[in-house]
């Protein structure tokens, strides 16, 4: 089969890879119907992570082709969605709703799903099947649920978004935009998207944002304080992962407020003195997407939400290198790849 391999920063190649095989009895093999490029993939692409000769990709939807002898909840022929971390969904951590920290977790990024087929470990605990084969137009939204929608949703939940709340979203990538959609679905009263890019602003508004703030850093924080009577927001989602975005998020929250941080952190350092003085709730990290998948799939299936709109460029998997370039140059929010 063929898939994407990152040989070095900015060196992505579409090349032949070994066919996936059942290794553990809890494995499943799926044929990818769609995959995509994540904003977090840009960190190694830009040279921030030491990556060489790595099979890329961790988001996936597709049709089950084969299952191991211990798999009982999914079967060949079903269309399934899974998270970027697989989980048994039965350990104590999973039962608490933090499947991304399952004691048996496997990062799908170590397997690589920007490919024609993939092995999914812990299939029973990781994969959620749709009621039947989905129509083509729902596939992008179901793919979004594999990571960015679930991650944005976790960010909004961690930030305690809900009725009567003012929610600020720092970051206008696919995760930030998904957090806007999540806040709207969770009933937030006011949703402030922080964005400087007009196409992303328009999608944020379509997803439910009530306000757009273009300022960043200290100016962005000052704008939020002005809009909230000097108090700050009840709920803030950090969806970038930089020092500036994290501090912007923390400083935009009011005392007693909640910050959900879901951007993959790089070079972030928080002063203990400032954190102590902020008086906020702080929760985040790798999103437990599996916790939310059944609900998200149901909302998508009923067409209550259309998160697939974050994909503004679709390419054949063979053109994966161009997809990375488009996202790196901010010519695309998120690229869908068709195997």
Helices and strands as residue ranges (DSSP letters): E 2-8, E 11-16, E 28-36, H 41-45, E 54-55, E 61-67, E 79-82, E 85-86, H 92-95, G 99-101, E 106-107, G 108-110, E 117-120, H 123-126, E 127-129, G 136-138, H 139-145, H 148-158, E 166-170, H 174-185, E 190-194, H 198-207, E 211-213, H 217-227, E 233-238, H 243-252, E 253-261, H 272-278, E 281-284, H 289-301, G 307-310, E 313-316, G 317-319, H 320-328, E 335-338
